[in-house]
Amino acid sequence: MCIDYRKLNEVTISDAYPVPRISDILEKVGNAKYLSRFDLTEGYWQVPLSEDTREKSAFVTPYGLYEFTVMPFGMKTSLATFIRLMNSVLQNADHVVAYFDDLVVYSDEWNTHLEDIERVVIKLQEASLTIRPSKCKLGSDRIECVGHIVGNGTIQPDPNKVRAVEEFPLPITKTNLKSFLGLTGYYRQYIGKYAEISAVLTEMLKKNRPNKLQWDPKTTDAFRSLKQALTTSPVLITPDFQKPFTVQTDASKFAIGAVLSQEMCDGDHPVAYLSRKLLPREQNYSTIEKELLAIVWAIGSLSYYLDGRKFFVETDHNPLTWLHRMKDKNQRLLRWALSLQIYDFDIRYKKGSKNQNADSLSRV
């Protein structure tokens, strides 16, 4: 259920309990030989509400007024409360880190790892917390942790976060190629010899060239070189969690795309790329629904980077700038807007001509 707690959140005093530092988690986990991951079920619903808090959680239904007995989704301080709970439960437990409802047990010896797992499971049982077996991974040498693949001394970005560029298909038409060059051109200042590499591709866009592109080894190599440049340093950076993130999103008729980036001293750098096809039913959504779907999906996919932090969302769809004040005229938009109320972000309008990176990924 999505309940509108925006009025309640406006008068709620913020809980400044610190969010776990991802850099600290990766430093602890990255060098371990044996890793196990646990995912808690039902999240906030495992936290009981005190008697005097329940009335504040009240919501109206066709069958009367109801109150939560457990912590609902959408309250401003829910995130900090859950982090405090996990820190309390795992107090004095060695070789375990928690990032909200994800737990990672890490060890250098197999027998020690089994003991660490047993100790963590006992603590969860004592606190009456439950885990989801289907999402657990035990005794692995490498696992996905807070948006990275870690283990045995290595820390790498999650391949899913750059797959949108790596799987960018060979353009078929001039329009497809313009879209790709829009993406690469956005970061051209970081790509050495960009003009030289892209010259053979821009030649294919001339009026006297056919609309259906004809590829040869030279142009194919240039296309692959630019793709590789987008997914390697200095274009793609390791995030700095002391600086704010920006999520740039866009939607087309058949797909949605997003780029997570940070402003560095030399300009805007990408941290991750995302894109996916729209489902058949989603293709029938209105433009504003597709654009908001792109925002909701992108923030959910990048939650490891954004939970508990102030960030910005940039979209080329101007009506979404009033997202936080959305009324209930469109139930789908309202439901999505309410699902974002636990995040702390400002939404900014960005002209489509300046949003070419996210635009390109939504048109793959």
C-alpha positions in Angstrom: 0.0 0.0 0.0 1.0 3.6 -0.7 -0.3 6.0 1.9 0.1 9.8 1.6 2.2 10.8 4.6 3.4 14.0 3.1 1.5 16.2 5.6 2.8 14.1 8.5 6.3 14.3 7.1 6.2 18.1 6.8 5.8 18.4 10.6 8.1 15.5 11.6 11.5 16.3 13.0 14.2 14.7 10.9 16.2 11.9 12.4 19.8 12.5 11.6 21.0 9.0 12.4 24.0 8.3 10.1 23.6 6.2 7.0 26.2 3.5 6.6 29.1 4.6 4.5 29.4 2.5 1.4 33.1 3.1 1.1 33.6 1.6 4.6 31.4 -1.4 3.7 33.4 -2.1 0.5 36.7 -1.7 2.4 35.7 -4.4 5.0 34.1 -6.8 2.6 36.3 -6.5 -0.5 39.3 -8.4 0.8 37.4 -11.4 2.3 37.7 -14.9 0.9 34.2 -16.1 1.9 31.1 -14.1 1.7 27.4 -14.7 2.5 24.5 -12.4 1.9 21.1 -12.2 3.7 18.0 -10.3 2.7 15.4 -9.5 5.3 11.7 -10.0 4.5 9.0 -7.4 4.9 11.5 -4.7 5.9 9.8 -2.0 7.9 6.9 -4.3 8.8 9.2 -6.1 11.2 9.4 -2.9 13.4 6.5 -2.5 15.9 5.0 1.0 16.5 4.6 2.3 20.0 1.1 2.9 21.2 1.3 6.7 20.9 2.7 6.5 17.4 0.0 4.3 15.9 -2.6 7.1 15.7 -0.2 9.1 13.5 -0.1 6.2 11.0 -3.9 6.3 10.5 -5.4 6.0 7.0 -8.9 6.0 5.6 -10.4 3.0 3.7 -14.0 2.3 2.5 -14.3 0.2 5.6 -13.3 2.8 8.1 -10.2 4.3 9.7 -7.3 2.0 10.4 -3.9 2.4 12.1 -0.7 0.5 11.6 0.8 -1.6 14.4 4.1 -1.9 12.6 6.2 0.8 10.8 4.6 1.6 7.4 6.4 2.6 4.2 6.6 6.3 3.6 7.2 7.9 6.9 10.1 10.4 7.0 12.1 8.7 9.8 11.5 5.1 8.8 14.9 4.8 7.2 16.8 6.0 10.2 14.7 3.9 12.5 15.5 0.7 10.5 19.3 1.5 10.4 19.2 2.0 14.2 17.4 -1.3 14.6 20.0 -3.2 12.6 22.9 -1.6 14.4 21.3 -2.6 17.7 20.6 -6.2 16.6 24.1 -6.8 15.3 26.0 -5.0 18.1 29.1 -6.9 19.1 28.8 -9.2 16.1 32.1 -9.4 14.2 32.6 -9.8 10.4 29.1 -8.6 9.4 27.9 -5.3 7.8 24.4 -4.2 7.3 23.1 -1.8 4.6 19.4 -1.3 5.5 17.8 -4.8 5.0 20.9 -6.4 3.3 23.4 -8.2 5.5 26.9 -9.4 4.4 28.9 -11.8 6.5 32.6 -11.8 5.5 35.5 -14.1 6.7 39.0 -15.2 5.6 38.6 -18.8 6.9 35.8 -21.3 6.1 35.3 -22.6 9.6 35.3 -19.0 10.9 32.8 -18.1 8.3 30.4 -20.8 9.4 30.7 -19.6 13.0 30.0 -16.0 11.9 26.9 -17.1 10.0 25.6 -19.0 13.0 26.2 -16.0 15.2 24.3 -13.6 12.9 21.4 -16.0 12.4 21.0 -16.4 16.2 20.9 -12.6 16.7 18.2 -12.3 14.0 16.2 -15.1 15.7 16.5 -13.3 19.1 15.2 -10.1 17.5 12.4 -12.0 15.7 13.6 -10.8 12.3 13.1 -13.1 9.3 15.1 -13.5 6.1 14.2 -14.4 2.6 15.9 -17.8 1.6 15.5 -17.2 -2.1 17.7 -14.0 -2.0 20.4 -15.5 0.3 23.8 -16.4 -1.1 26.1 -18.5 1.2 29.8 -19.2 1.1 30.6 -17.4 -2.2 34.0 -15.9 -3.1 32.3 -13.0 -4.9 28.9 -11.4 -4.4 26.9 -8.3 -5.3 27.2 -5.8 -2.5 25.8 -2.2 -2.5 26.0 -1.9 -6.3 29.4 -3.5 -6.6 30.9 -7.0 -7.2 33.3 -7.7 -4.4 35.5 -10.5 -3.0 39.1 -11.8 -2.9 40.6 -8.3 -3.0 38.7 -7.0 -5.9 35.9 -4.3 -6.1 34.2 -3.8 -9.5 31.1 -1.9 -10.6 28.0 -4.0 -11.0 28.0 -5.1 -14.7 24.3 -4.4 -14.8 25.1 -0.7 -14.3 27.1 -0.3 -17.5 25.3 -3.0 -19.6 23.1 -0.4 -21.2 26.1 1.0 -23.0 27.9 -2.3 -23.5 24.9 -3.8 -25.2 24.1 -0.6 -27.3 23.3 -2.2 -30.7 25.0 -1.2 -33.9 22.9 1.7 -35.3 20.8 0.8 -38.3 19.6 4.2 -39.4 21.0 7.8 -39.3 18.5 8.5 -36.4 20.0 5.6 -34.4 23.5 6.9 -35.0 22.6 10.5 -34.1 21.3 9.1 -30.8 24.5 7.3 -30.1 26.7 10.3 -31.0 24.5 12.4 -28.7 25.4 10.1 -25.8 29.1 10.0 -26.5 29.3 13.7 -27.4 27.8 14.5 -23.9 31.1 13.2 -22.4 33.4 14.1 -25.3 35.7 16.2 -23.1 36.9 13.1 -21.3 37.4 11.0 -24.4 40.8 11.4 -25.9 40.8 12.1 -29.7 37.0 12.1 -29.7 36.8 14.2 -32.9 39.2 11.9 -34.7 37.4 8.7 -33.6 33.9 10.0 -34.3 34.8 11.6 -37.7 34.1 8.4 -39.7 30.8 8.1 -38.0 29.7 11.7 -38.6 30.6 11.2 -42.3 27.8 8.6 -42.4 25.2 11.3 -41.5 25.8 13.4 -44.6 22.8 14.1 -46.8 24.3 12.2 -49.8 24.7 9.0 -47.6 21.8 6.5 -47.5 19.5 6.5 -44.4 20.2 2.8 -43.9 23.8 2.7 -42.7 26.5 0.6 -44.4 29.1 -0.5 -41.9 32.7 -1.4 -42.7 35.6 -2.5 -40.4 36.8 1.2 -40.0 33.4 2.6 -38.9 32.7 -0.5 -36.7 36.0 -0.1 -34.9 35.1 3.6 -34.2 31.7 2.6 -32.8 33.3 0.0 -30.5 36.0 2.4 -29.4 33.5 5.0 -28.3 31.5 2.4 -26.4 34.6 1.2 -24.6 35.5 4.8 -23.8 32.2 5.4 -22.0 32.6 2.4 -19.7 36.3 3.1 -18.6 38.2 5.7 -16.7 38.3 8.7 -16.9 34.7 8.8 -18.2 33.1 6.4 -15.8 34.1 7.2 -12.2 34.0 5.5 -8.8 31.4 7.5 -6.8 32.4 9.9 -4.1 29.8 9.5 -1.3 30.6 12.9 0.2 29.2 14.6 -2.9 25.5 14.8 -4.1 24.3 12.5 -7.0 22.3 13.5 -10.0 19.9 11.1 -11.7 19.1 12.0 -15.3 16.1 10.2 -16.8 14.2 10.1 -20.1 11.5 8.0 -21.7 10.7 7.2 -25.4 7.8 5.3 -26.9 9.4 1.9 -26.3 12.1 2.3 -23.5 13.3 4.3 -20.5 16.9 5.3 -19.7 18.8 6.9 -16.9 22.3 8.0 -16.0 23.6 8.4 -12.4 26.3 11.1 -12.3 28.3 13.4 -10.1 29.7 16.9 -10.6 33.5 16.8 -10.3 36.0 19.6 -10.5 36.3 19.0 -14.3 32.6 18.6 -15.1 29.8 16.0 -15.0 31.0 12.4 -14.8 28.7 9.3 -15.1 28.7 6.6 -12.4 26.2 4.2 -13.9 24.0 3.7 -17.0 20.6 2.1 -17.0 18.0 1.3 -19.7 15.2 -1.2 -20.2 12.3 -1.8 -22.6 8.8 -0.8 -21.7 6.4 -3.7 -21.2 3.5 -3.8 -23.8 1.0 -2.3 -21.2 3.6 0.5 -20.3 3.9 1.5 -24.0 0.3 2.6 -23.8 1.0 5.0 -20.9 0.8 8.7 -21.5 4.0 10.8 -21.9 4.0 12.0 -18.3 3.4 8.5 -17.0 6.3 7.1 -18.9 8.6 10.0 -17.7 7.6 9.4 -14.1 8.0 5.6 -14.5 11.5 6.3 -15.7 12.2 8.3 -12.5 10.6 5.7 -10.1 12.5 2.8 -11.8 15.8 4.6 -11.9 15.7 5.7 -8.2 14.7 2.2 -7.2 17.5 0.6 -9.2 20.1 3.0 -7.8 18.8 3.0 -4.2 22.2 1.9 -2.9 23.6 5.2 -3.9 20.6 7.3 -3.0 19.1 6.0 0.3 19.4 8.5 3.1 21.2 11.1 0.9 20.1 14.4 -0.7 20.2 14.1 -4.5 18.8 15.7 -7.7 16.6 14.3 -10.5 16.8 15.9 -13.9 14.1 15.3 -16.5 13.2 17.0 -19.8 9.5 16.8 -19.0 8.7 20.1 -17.3 5.3 19.0 -15.7 7.1 16.6 -13.3 8.8 19.5 -11.5 5.6 19.7 -9.3 5.9 16.0 -8.4 6.0 16.6 -4.6 2.7 18.5 -4.8 0.9 16.0 -7.0 -2.8 15.5 -6.3 -5.0 12.5 -6.8 -6.4 13.2 -10.3 -4.3 10.3 -11.8 -4.1 7.4 -9.4 -1.1 5.8 -11.2 0.9 9.0 -11.0 -0.1 9.6 -7.4 0.9 6.0 -6.3 4.3 6.4 -7.9 4.8 9.9 -6.4 4.0 8.4 -2.9 6.4 5.6 -3.4 9.2 8.2 -3.7 8.3 10.1 -0.5 11.0 8.3 1.6 13.7 9.8 -0.6 15.2 13.3 -0.2 15.5 14.9 -3.6 14.8 17.9 -5.7 13.6 17.6 -9.3 14.9 19.9 -12.0 13.8 20.5 -15.6 16.5 20.1 -18.2 15.9 20.8 -21.9 15.9 17.7 -24.1 18.8 19.1 -26.1 20.9 19.1 -23.0 19.7 15.7 -21.7 21.2 13.7 -24.6 22.9 11.0 -22.4 19.7 9.7 -20.8 17.7 10.4 -24.0 20.1 8.1 -26.0 19.7 5.2 -23.5 15.9 5.4 -23.7 16.0 5.1 -27.5 18.3 2.0 -27.8 
